[in-house]
Amino acid sequence: VQLVESGGGSVQAGGSLRLACVVSGYTNSMAWFRQAPGKEREGVAAIHSTSTSTYADSVKGRFTISKDNAKNTLYLQMSSLKAEDTAMYYCAAARTYVGSDALRDQYRHWGQGTQVTVS
């Protein structure tokens, strides 16, 4: 499985960005994680092959995870961005269902990351 993210950038607080992750290979559970300088990597949102999704409390109502199976692409639509959303964002995938604790760092396959800066 190979994952390639894009869509990061700099945006003002209150703005929006959409991240994309092109996936090659079969996956079941997929997720977006982020890591800010000096902080641990944290799960932001996850989605499974059934299209059920999970969100961290800090992004509920602001971020939306989705996937386009025809384009083999995972998305993260981010709105009402805050300075505390600044981080490197990573796409992650697993070939099997990871279970209900989908925001835990248990994924085997990772992208290279894309930087999001909110000022």
N, C-alpha and C positions, 0 to 999 in steps of 0.2 A: 504494500500500500504506500503510495506517495501522495503527499499533501502539499499544495502550493498556495499560500495566502496572498491576498492583495487587497488594496482599498484603504489602507491606513493613511494617516496624514495629520495635519494640524487644523484645528477648528476652534472657534470661539465657544465659550460656554453657552449652552442652549441650542447649539447646532446639532447637525446629524451627519453620520457617516454610515456607509454600508461596507462591511468586510465580506470578502469572498474567499472560498477555499476550494480549489479544483482538486478532485479526488480521482486517483487511478487505483483500481482494485476494488474488491468487494469489501464493504463495511456494513456493520449493523448499527452500533451506537456511535454517535459523533458528538463532539462538544467544542466549545470555545473556552479557553482559559486565558488568564492574563497575569502578568507579573510586573509590578511596579518596582522601581529601584529600592533595594533594602527590604523588600517584602517577599513573602512566600507566594508561590504561584497559586492562584485560586480559580476554581471553576465558575464560569459566568452563566453558561446555558448549555443544555444538552438536548439531543433529539435522537430518537431511535427509529428503526426501520418501520415501526408502526405509526410514525409521525407524532407520537406522544413527546412532550417536551417538558423540561425542568429549567427553572431559573433561580439564580441566587437572589436573595431578598433585596440586595443592593441595586439590582437592575430591573426588577419586576415592574412592568408598566412602561418601561423606557426602551428595553431591548427586545427584539424578536428574532428567534432563530428559525431558519427554514431551510429547505433543500429543494433543489430542482434535479430530479433523478435523470431527466433527459439530458441535462447539461453536466451531470456528475459534479454538481457544485453545491457547497454548503454556504449559507449566508448568515450574517449577523447584522441586522438593521439596528442601529443605535441612534436614539433620539434623546432630546433634552440632556445632552452631554454635560457632565460636570468635570471640574478640575480633577476630582478624585478618580475619574475614569481613565486618566492618563496612565498608560502602561504599554508593554509589548503584549500583543494579542496573538495567541497560538491556536491553531486548529488541531484537534486530536481525534483519533479514530480507533475503533476496536472492531475486529471481525465478528465478535460475538456480543450478545446483549450483556451490558455491564451491570444490569440490575437497577434497583430503585435509587441507589446512592450514586447517581450519574455524574455528580459534580466532584466526586473524589478523584484524585490524581491516580488513575488506574489504567490509563490508556497506553497502548503499546506504540502507536504510530503518531508522529508529531510533524507539524510543518516547521518552517524556519522562523516564523513570526513576522508580524507587521506592526509598526509603531503607531500608536494613537496618542496624540498630544492635544489636550484641551486647556485653553488659556482664557 
